[in-house]
Amino acid sequence: MLIRYKKSFEKIAMGLLSFMPEVSDVKMLQEIIREYDSNDQWNLFLWKDEDILGAVGVRIDGDEVVVQHVSVNPSHRNMGIGKKMIERVTDLFEDYDVCADVATESFIEKCGTGRPSSQL
């Protein structure tokens, strides 16, 4: 189930986002979380089964929703969680064109949903 990020999940979200190769250090993680907290155009969601296993972050840019972060706990990868998160984001933002940024492009293509952003 996809749930909206809230401050009480900050450490879990930071831990999940730290698995992304583009996120290089703690300061960068803190900046990313701060942006999700303060920018209404940035939305972070967490995937919860029994535990929180994944995170997906999007940015609303006009009529597009750009998937900019996707991460799944390494011990739960290759189980379809990432794809389910993208499908739920696509459902949630059905009035938008869901696309990928440079960091998530190959994963989005692998999922067969969304497309590369025309803005990048």
C-alpha angles and dihedrals in degrees: 000000000000114000130183116254117251131183093259088066094052098114093045091048092048090050092052094045090050088070090068110098092221092061102081108173147006094265090056090049091051091050091050093049091046089054091051089050096049108029116077090201092060118075126184122195131186128211112229128187109149088323132019104271106166148020133211124186126194137183122210109225112175108296093348132085106207116205103218104163130035122166136160127190104265093234089059100044124123090034097103096256094125092050091048090052091052091047091051092048089051090051092045093051097038093147091058135071104247112214141159134250123220094275095052101031098102092047093048090050090050090053091051093229131107124005140240113290117262087212095064 
